Amino acid sequence: MQTELVDFTRKALERGIERDRIIQTLLDAGWNKADVASAMACFANIDFPVPVPRPRPYLSAAEVFLHLLMFASLYYAAFSLGSIAFHFIDHSFPDPASLRRMAQFREAVRWDVSALLITFPLFAVVFRSINKAMAANPSRRQSRPRRWLTYMTLFIAAMIIAADMITLVNSALGGELSVRIALKVATVMAIAGSSFLYFLTDIRKEEAE
């Protein structure tokens, strides 16, 4: 958010101009809706002779740690889930060139199931804790570390989806599109796509508020 936008908003409020008119004027001038909303959110909507600033969003080191833990556990859980699905696909539709034995299959699945049983509950607990804290203090939604990590997750998911589609098209053009490959592509699309849609919807909802 640019300093001149906040300064303009403060001066306009000092002159008694209605908030809706300020917002519309800034939008007509070409300012982004999210930036305008953030500038307006800097000042409390209360009756007072001068604009009253709101507390700036702030994350303590502990909160940054929780956000990092949440996203890291999400990545690991998603990877483990996809790996389990891949193992069962390979087991159900084996590659003729592979000599993988049942013992190796069980060992690989056991490790990924163990990882999923730890990382997903961890993600769920931290996710619930963070959402509860944001519900109590909505200003935390505007924290920069949280938004950066959310956009980074969107970027990672988008790249995975793109790579997944490239694999699908490449296999189809090469005449190598088997049931095994198609199921793996669908698995990656389901996991990465659902994560992408959730966080995209969440960030758009915040920007619209």
C-alpha positions, 0 to 999 in steps of 0.5 A: 500500500502506497503512503500517498494513498493513506495520506490522501485518505486521512486528509479526506476524512479530516475534511469530513468527506464521506467514506463511500465518496472517498472510495469511489473517487479513488476507484475512479482515479484508477486505484486498485480496489484492494489498495483502497480498502486497505487504506480505508481500513487504516482508519476506524469508522467511528465518530470523532473530530479527526481520523482515528488510526487502527492498530497496524497488522502485526505478527509476532515471531511465534505467529510467523512460526505457526504460519510456516509450520502450517504451510510446511505441514500442508506441503508434506501432507499433500506430498505424502497423500500423492505418494500413497496414491502413486504407490497404489496406482503402480501396484494396480497397473505395474510397469512391465519394466519394473521389478518392484516387489511386494515388500518394497511396496508395503515399505513405501506405503507404510512410510507415507502413511506414517508421514500423513498421519503426523503432518495432516493432523498437525496442519489441521490443529495449526490451521484451526488455531490461526483461523481462531486467532484471526476471527478474534482479531481480523487485522491479522488477515492483512499480515504480510508474512501470511499473504506472502506464504499464501501467494507462494502456495498459489504459485507452487500449486499453479506450477505443479498444475502446469507441469501436470498438464504438460506431462498429460499432453506430452504422453498423449502426443507420444502415444504413451498415455496409459491408464497408469499415467492418466491416474497419476495426472488426475491425482496430482490435479486433484491435490494441487487443484483443490489447494489452489482453488481454496487459497485463491478463493480465500485471498479473493474474499479478503481483498473484496472485504 
